[in-house]
Amino acid sequence: MRIGFSRTGTTGRHLRPEVAGPGHEVPQEPDTMNKDTAELAYRRGTGVEVTLLWHRTSGDLTVSVTDAASGASFEVPVAANEALSAFNHPYAYAAVRGVAY
């Protein structure tokens, strides 16, 4: 489980230490993380990180995407029955939902 939402300009999360470059923040240590959010799935490829998060209190699911090369990131809420599709195709899912990235 890991979170690290940045509230400075764009909605997103911090990069894992192995892909964080200069100017990127490293996620908090596990003992200081928000216990309300659970990471359900994570993948990384060609500098793009995609994470499926479950927010326990609200029951909401979100997909978070961060592009290390451009520094761009976005987060999109997803319905439970669309979570896997949104995780596998986050850019298409965000485009259909009108989320700018």
For each residue, the residues with C-beta under 8 A, 3 or more apart:
1: 30 33 37 38 39
2: 16 27 28 30 33 39 51
3: 13 27 28 33 34 37 39 53
4: 13 14 25 27 28
5: 11 12 13 64 75
6: 9 10 11 12 13 14 25 73
7: 11
8:
9: 6
10: 6 72 73 74
11: 5 6 7 73 74 75
12: 5 6 64 65 66 72 73 74 75
13: 3 4 5 6 27 49 51 64 66 73 75
14: 4 6 20 24 25 26 27
15: 19 20 21 24 25 26 27 49 66 68
16: 2 19 20 26 27 44 49
17: 20 26 27
18:
19: 15 16 44 47 49 68
20: 14 15 16 17 24 25 26 68
21: 15 24 68
22:
23: 71
24: 14 15 20 21 68 71
25: 4 6 14 15 20
26: 14 15 16 17 20
27: 2 3 4 13 14 15 16 17 33
28: 2 3 4 32 33
29: 32 33
30: 1 2 33
31:
32: 28 29
33: 1 2 3 27 28 29 30 37
34: 3 37
35: 56
36: 55 56 57
37: 1 3 33 34 53 54 55 56
38: 1 53 54 56
39: 1 2 3 42 51 52 53
40: 52 53 54 61 83
41: 50 51 52 87
42: 39 49 50 51 52
43: 49 50 87
44: 16 19 47 48 49 50
45: 48
46:
47: 19 44 67 68 69
48: 44 45 65 66 67 68
49: 13 15 16 19 42 43 44 64 65 66 68
50: 41 42 43 44 63 64 65 87 90
51: 2 13 39 41 42 63 64 65
52: 39 40 41 42 61 62 63 78 83 86 87
53: 3 37 38 39 40 61 62 63 64
54: 37 38 40 59 60 61
55: 36 37 58 59 60 61 62
56: 35 36 37 38 59
57: 36
58: 55
59: 54 55 56
60: 54 55 77
61: 40 52 53 54 55 77 78 79 80 83
62: 52 53 55 75 76 77 78
63: 50 51 52 53 75 76 78 83 86 87 90 93
64: 5 12 13 49 50 51 53 73 74 75
65: 12 48 49 50 51 73 74 75 76 90 91 94 101
66: 12 13 15 48 49 72 73
67: 47 48 70 71 72 73
68: 15 19 20 21 24 47 48 49 71
69: 47
70: 67
71: 23 24 67 68
72: 10 12 66 67 101
73: 6 10 11 12 13 64 65 66 67 101
74: 10 11 12 64 65 94 99 100 101
75: 5 11 12 13 62 63 64 65
76: 62 63 65 86 90 93 94 97 99
77: 60 61 62
78: 52 61 62 63 82 83 86 87 93
79: 61 82 83
80: 61 83
81:
82: 78 79 85 86 93
83: 40 52 61 63 78 79 80 86 87
84: 87 88
85: 82 88 89 93
86: 52 63 76 78 82 83 89 90 93
87: 41 43 50 52 63 78 83 84 90
88: 84 85
89: 85 86 92 93
90: 50 63 65 76 86 87 93 94
91: 65 94 95 101
92: 89 95 96
93: 63 76 78 82 85 86 89 90 96 97
94: 65 74 76 90 91 97 99 101
95: 91 92 98 99
96: 92 93
97: 76 93 94
98: 95
99: 74 76 94 95
100: 74
101: 65 72 73 74 91 94
